[in-house]
Amino acid sequence: MKTTRVYLAILFAIMVVTPVVMAVAAQQQEEQVMNKQVPGPEPSTDRMLALYTKKLNLTPDQQAQMKPLLEERQQRLTALRNDSSVRRGQRLHQVKQIREDEDKKINAILSDDQKKQYAQLEEQQIERMRQHRRGQRALDEVQ
């Protein structure tokens, strides 16, 4: 009898606490979505430089030239992400423009073979972002 009361008390506590915990989690997730106006931050400059060095077989001179370009791209994207006065459509257009500007500068230091490889890497990154967005939309629809 005493054990039954304990089980009932635990069951009652679970029934009361679970909706509260779920509501708090949903609210936190909603706040994260509302505060996040474009996809998360770019990978670190050093990480991107290491990836490009490996995939494109960059020379030390090319690495030295590419690092400030990657830093500039990251700074511009971060500034845009933090600018709440820009609407979503404008923001996406500006992100595309920033990437195109930086790609031109990066391509200027690459050989012809490296340019082809760089274009493939960028296309792969764009496809990963598309898949991420599709997955995010599917999550949003479920909620």
LONUKE-223817 format. One record per atom (N, C-alpha, C): residue in three letters; z, y, x. Coordinates in steps of 0.2 Angstrom, whole numbers, plus 5000, padded with zeros to 4 digits. Layout:
<atoms>
ALAZYX
...
</atoms>
This chain:
<atoms>
MET500049945004
MET500050005000
MET500050065004
LYS500450065009
LYS500550125014
LYS499850135018
THR499550075020
THR498950085023
THR498450105019
THR498450095013
THR497950115008
THR497950195007
ARG498550215007
ARG498650295007
ARG498450325013
VAL498550295019
VAL498350325025
VAL497550325025
TYR497250275023
TYR496450275023
TYR496250325018
LEU496550325012
LEU496350375007
LEU496450445010
ALA496950465013
ALA497050525016
ALA496550545022
ILE496350495026
ILE495850505031
ILE495150515027
LEU495050475022
LEU494350485019
LEU494350555015
PHE494950575012
PHE494950645009
PHE494850695015
ALA495150685020
ALA495050735026
ALA494350745028
ILE494050685029
ILE493350685031
ILE492850715026
MET493050705020
MET492650735014
MET492650805014
VAL493250835016
VAL493350905016
VAL493150935022
VAL493250905028
VAL493050935034
VAL492250935036
THR491950875034
THR491250865036
THR490850925033
PRO490850945027
PRO490450995024
PRO490551065028
VAL491151075030
VAL491351135033
VAL491051135040
VAL491051085044
VAL490751075050
VAL490051085050
MET489751055045
MET489051055044
MET488751125042
ALA489151165038
ALA489051235037
ALA489051275043
VAL489551265047
VAL489651305053
VAL489051295058
ALA488851225059
ALA488251205063
ALA487651235060
ALA487551235054
ALA486951265051
ALA486851335052
GLN487451375051
GLN487451445052
GLN487351465060
GLN487651425064
GLN487451435071
GLN486751425073
GLN486451375070
GLN485751355071
GLN485351415068
GLU485451435063
GLU485151495059
GLU485151555064
GLU485751575066
GLU485851625071
GLU485351625077
GLN485351565080
GLN484951555086
GLN484251565084
VAL483951535078
VAL483251545076
VAL483151625075
MET483551655072
MET483451725070
MET483451765077
ASN483851755081
ASN483951795088
ASN483351775092
LYS483051715091
LYS482551695096
LYS481851715093
GLN481551765095
GLN480951795092
GLN480251765096
VAL480351745102
VAL479751705105
VAL480051645109
PRO479651595111
PRO479951535114
PRO480451555120
GLY480851515122
GLY481351525127
GLY481051555133
PRO481551565138
PRO481351595144
PRO480851555148
GLU480451585152
GLU480051555156
GLU480451515162
PRO480151455164
PRO480451425169
PRO480551475175
SER481051455179
SER481251505185
SER480651505190
THR480551565193
THR480051585197
THR479951525203
ASP480551515206
ASP480551465211
ASP480351395209
ARG480551375203
ARG480251315200
ARG479551315199
MET479251365196
MET478551375195
MET478151375202
LEU478451405207
LEU478151415213
LEU478051345216
ALA478651305216
ALA478651235219
ALA478151195215
LEU478051205208
LEU477651165205
LEU476851175207
TYR476751245207
TYR476051265209
TYR475951245217
THR476451245221
THR476351225228
THR476151155228
LYS476451115224
LYS476351045224
LYS475651025221
LYS475551055215
LYS474951035211
LYS474351065214
LEU474451125217
LEU473851165220
LEU473751155227
ASN474251125230
ASN474251125238
ASN474151195241
LEU474651235239
LEU474651305241
LEU474751315248
THR474451355252
THR474651375259
THR475251415259
PRO475651425264
PRO476151465265
PRO475951545263
ASP475351565265
ASP475151625264
ASP475051635256
GLN474751585253
GLN474651585246
GLN475351585242
GLN475851555244
GLN476451555241
GLN476751625242
ALA476751655247
ALA477051715248
ALA476651765244
GLN476051765242
GLN475651805238
GLN475851795230
MET475951725229
MET476051705222
MET476751725219
LYS477251715224
LYS477951725221
LYS478051795218
PRO477851855221
PRO477951915217
PRO477551915210
LEU476951885210
LEU476551885204
LEU476951845198
LEU477251785200
LEU477651745196
LEU478251785193
GLU478551825198
GLU479151865196
GLU478951915192
GLU478451945193
GLU478152005188
GLU478051975181
ARG477751915181
ARG477551885174
ARG478251875171
GLN478751845174
GLN479351825171
GLN479751895169
GLN479751945173
GLN480052005171
GLN479752035165
ARG479052035165
ARG478652065159
ARG478852025153
LEU478851965153
LEU478951915147
LEU479651925145
THR480151935149
THR480851935148
THR480952005144
ALA480652055147
ALA480652125144
ALA480352125137
LEU479852095136
LEU479552085129
LEU479952045125
ARG480251995127
ARG480651955123
ARG481251995120
ASN481552035125
ASN482152075123
ASN481952135119
ASP481352155118
ASP481152215115
ASP481152205107
SER481652215103
SER481652205096
SER481252245092
SER480952295095
SER480552345091
SER479852315090
VAL479652265094
VAL478952235093
VAL478952185088
ARG478452185083
ARG478452135078
ARG478152075081
ARG478252015078
ARG478051945080
ARG477351945082
GLY476851965077
GLY476151965079
GLY475952005085
GLN476252065086
GLN476152105092
GLN476452065098
ARG476952045097
ARG477352005103
ARG476851945105
LEU476651905101
LEU476251855103
LEU475551875106
HIS475251935104
HIS474651965107
HIS474851985114
GLN475452015115
GLN475652045121
GLN475851995126
VAL476151935124
VAL476251875128
VAL475551855131
LYS475051845126
LYS474451825129
LYS474151865134
GLN474151935133
GLN473951985137
GLN474251985144
ILE474951975144
ILE475251965150
ILE475051905154
ARG474951855151
ARG474751795154
ARG474051795157
GLU473651825153
GLU472951835155
GLU472951885162
ASP473351935161
ASP473351985167
ASP473551955173
GLU474151915173
GLU474451875178
GLU473951825181
ASP473651785176
ASP473151735178
ASP472551765182
LYS472351825181
LYS471851855185
LYS472051865192
LYS472651895192
LYS472951905199
LYS473051845203
ILE473251795200
ILE473451725203
ILE472751695205
ASN472251695201
ASN471651675202
ASN471251705209
ALA471451765210
ALA471151805215
ALA471451775222
ILE471951745222
ILE472251715228
ILE472051635229
LEU471751605224
LEU471651535224
LEU470951525227
SER470851465229
SER470151445231
SER469851415224
ASP469151405225
ASP468851385219
ASP469151315216
ASP469251265220
ASP469551205218
ASP470251215215
GLN470651265218
GLN471351275215
GLN471251315209
LYS470751355208
LYS470651385201
LYS470551335196
LYS470151285197
LYS470051235192
LYS470751195190
GLN471051185196
GLN471751145195
GLN472251195191
TYR472251255193
TYR472651305190
TYR472551305182
ALA471851315180
ALA471651315173
ALA471851255170
GLN471851195173
GLN472051135169
GLN472851135168
LEU473251155173
LEU473951165173
LEU474151215167
GLU473751265167
GLU473951315162
GLU473751285155
GLU473251255154
GLU473051225148
GLU473551175146
GLN473751135150
GLN474351085149
GLN474951115146
GLN475151175150
GLN475751215148
GLN475651235140
ILE475051265139
ILE474951295132
ILE474951235127
GLU474651175129
GLU474751125124
GLU475451095123
ARG475851095128
ARG476551085127
ARG476951135123
MET476751195124
MET477051245119
MET476851235112
ARG476151215111
ARG475951205104
ARG476351145101
GLN476351095105
GLN476751035103
GLN477451055101
HIS477751095105
HIS478451115104
HIS478551155098
ARG478051195097
ARG478051235090
ARG477951195084
ARG477551145085
ARG477351095079
ARG478051065078
GLY478351035083
GLY479051005082
GLY479551045079
GLN479551115081
GLN480051155079
GLN479851175071
ARG479251175069
ARG479051195062
ARG479251135058
ALA479151075061
ALA479351015057
ALA480151015056
LEU480551035061
LEU481251035060
LEU481451085055
ASP481051145055
ASP481251195050
ASP481051175043
GLU480551135042
GLU480351105036
GLU480851065033
VAL481151025038
VAL481650975036
VAL482251005033
GLN482451065036
GLN483051095034
GLN482951135028
</atoms>
